[in-house]
């Protein structure tokens, strides 16, 4: 009986090690958040619009525990726009607590700092770019009117190099 318990404990240990390895090394590039950003650390582009051919970027907000999440983004001349639902989501709360982060776009990683865009005119202009890039104009619940409504507007962050 003791032999079976040891074998079961060993099997559980192996499963946990494999799961941890997948979480750390594989999931940052899937829909499931992970902890490893990857990419070659790079200086900021002179024009962030050059990265707009990419659909997703990985965002690693500062703080503990570390995690990486895939987000939609729009590159502008001076930085990157991201947006998140106004539901007090985890990565948005983390950015409010500490605006420093790292992002990965394609195979390059950048150190960035967020500024929340709270002025409605600027927010609307940035969300318009977001809607245009992802073709959301006819998607129910994702149109510019939905994202930039006055009662429950999406949180918008503008990221620049640190």
N, C-alpha and C positions, 0 to 999 in steps of 0.2 A: 504493500500500500504506500509506503514511504517513497519507493522508487517511482510510482506513478505521479505522486505529488511533485517530485523533483523534475520529472519530465514535463509535466504540465507547466510548472513555473518557468522552466527553460524555454518552452515553446512560446509562452506569453512574453517573455523577455525578448526573444527573437522578433516577434511580431511588433513589439513596441519600438525596437531599434530600427526596423525597416520603416515603420510608420513615421518615426522622427526624421529619418533620412529623406523620405519622400517630401515631408512637410518643409524641411529646410532647403532642399536642393531642387525640387521639381515644381512645387505648387506656385511659386511666384510668377510663373509663366502661364498658368492656367487661370480659370475663373476663381479658384479657391485661393485666398490669401496665404502667403508664406512668410518667411523671415529674411530670406537672402535676396538682395537686390541684383547683384551681378553687374556686368557691363564694365567697360573701361572708363575709369574716372577721367573726365574731360573738362576743359574750360568751356565756359558758356559759348554757344554760337553767337556770332555777331548779329544774326537775324534768325529768330526762333521760327519764322514761317517755313524755314527749310526743312523742318521735321513734320510738317503737316501731312505728308504722304503716309505716315504711320497712323493706324487707327487707335491704338492703345498706348498708354505709357504706364509704367509701374511707379507707384508712389510709396515711399517709405518715410512716414512721419517720424519726427524725433520722439523719444520717450520709451518707456518700458511698459509692457513687453514689446520687443520689436516685431513689426509685421510689414508686409508688402501687399498692396492691393492694386489691381488693374483699374485704371480710370480712363474715361474719354477726356480729350484735351483739344485745345486749339492753340497753335503757335501764332504769336503776333510778332511784330518787329522787335519788341522789347522784352517779351516774356511769354508765359503760357497761361491760358485760362483753363480752369477746371470748375465743375459745378457738382453739387450734390443735393439730394432731396432735403427739404426742410424738416426732417424727422429726427434731428439730433443723432445722426449716424455716427458710428465710432470714429472713422477717420476724420470727419469734420470736427468732432469734439477735440480730438488730439491736436489738430491744427490750431484751434482756438487756444488751447493750453500752451502750445509752443509752435510758432510759425516756421521753424526750421525743418527742412526735410531733404531727402535726396530723391531724385527721379531718374528713371531709366527710360530712354527712348531709343529704340532699336538696340544697338550694341554699345551705347554710350551712357554714362551715368553723370549726373550733374548735382552739385550742391545748390539748393534753392531756398528761398524764403517767401512765405505767403503774405499777401495783404488781402484781407476780406474786402470785397467790393460791396459797399452798403448803399451808396447813392443810386437811386433807382434809374436815372438816365444812363449812367455808366454801366450798371448791371444789365439793363435792357440791351444796350449796344453789344456787350460781351456775349450775352445769351443768344443774340441774333446770329453771331458768328458760329456759336456752338450748334444751333439749330441748322444753319446752312451746311456746315461741314458734315453733319451726320444725317442730313435729309429728313429732319423731324417735322417739317412744316405741316404734314398731313397726318401725323401720328397722334391719335387721341391721347390726351394727357401729357404730351411732350411738345406741343406747339410753343411758339414764343409767348403767346398769351398765357398759356398754362405755367410755363417756367418763370415768367416775370410778373405774375399777378401780385397785386399789392397786399393781399391778405395772407398769403402763404408762399412767398417767393423762395425759389431755390437759393441755397448758399452758393456764392460765387467767390472763387479765390483767384488772384492774379499772382503768379509765381515769377520771381526774378532771381538772377544768379546772386549767390552770397559771395 
